[in-house]
Amino acid sequence: MTTTIRYPPAVEDRTASLPLRLMLAPAGTAPPLLDGAWWPRSRDLTAELPALTAALDPLWGRITHVTVNPAFWPVIPRKVPVDGHVVGVGWFTAEQDPHKLLLLSYDVGRWDLLVIPPETGPAAAARLMTEAADPLGIRTASALMDEAEQRRIAEEMELNLVSVWDSEGGHGPSLPPSRSPAPSMDAQVPDTPEGI
């Protein structure tokens, strides 16, 4: 007896027309701590994993398992149907960096991607993706995220200081150019004061 199992789409794929936000370390480089970065549009693994694995399957071999740390994923499905196969999803708490996604290919290997939070701004995300894809990178996913947070705090503090400076008159409105001629510096000064 043969049975056909069809997996209905769990979530309408509203991101299919949007480009995948992924950057990988150059092929053939020494193995870095991270193999690249992924900037998902949401924290919904069922909606996000199909596009990611579809992009990586031709490059890395069929992705069969993914693991995450549940710290930033509200729901972790046990399996996610993707293009033509099913990807098993697991989770680890203490063993896995909360900002990292592990991808496993049954016979090819393992890859580690930095997961950039969906709410991250484009400039910060681009900087994180570049740093994570650096083949000479020596920072962990959490170290990259900590540095990004420190940068964000420093930039926010600088903006606040400028705002305070402006509100206290530091950068007053620019004055219109003077219409009267400036006093000449060449004027003769008498040697003795008058009336002496």
Secondary structure, 3 states (H helix, E strand, C coil): CCCCCCCCCCCCCCCCCCCCCEEECCCCCCCCCCCEEECCCCCCHHHHHHHHHHHHHHHHCCEEEEEECHHHCCCCCCEEEECCEEEEEEECCCCCCCCEEEEEECCCEEEEEEECCCCCCHHHHHHHHHHHCCCCCCCCHHHHHHHHHHHHHHHHHHHHHHHHHHHCCCCCCCCCCCCCCCCCCCCCCCCCCCCC
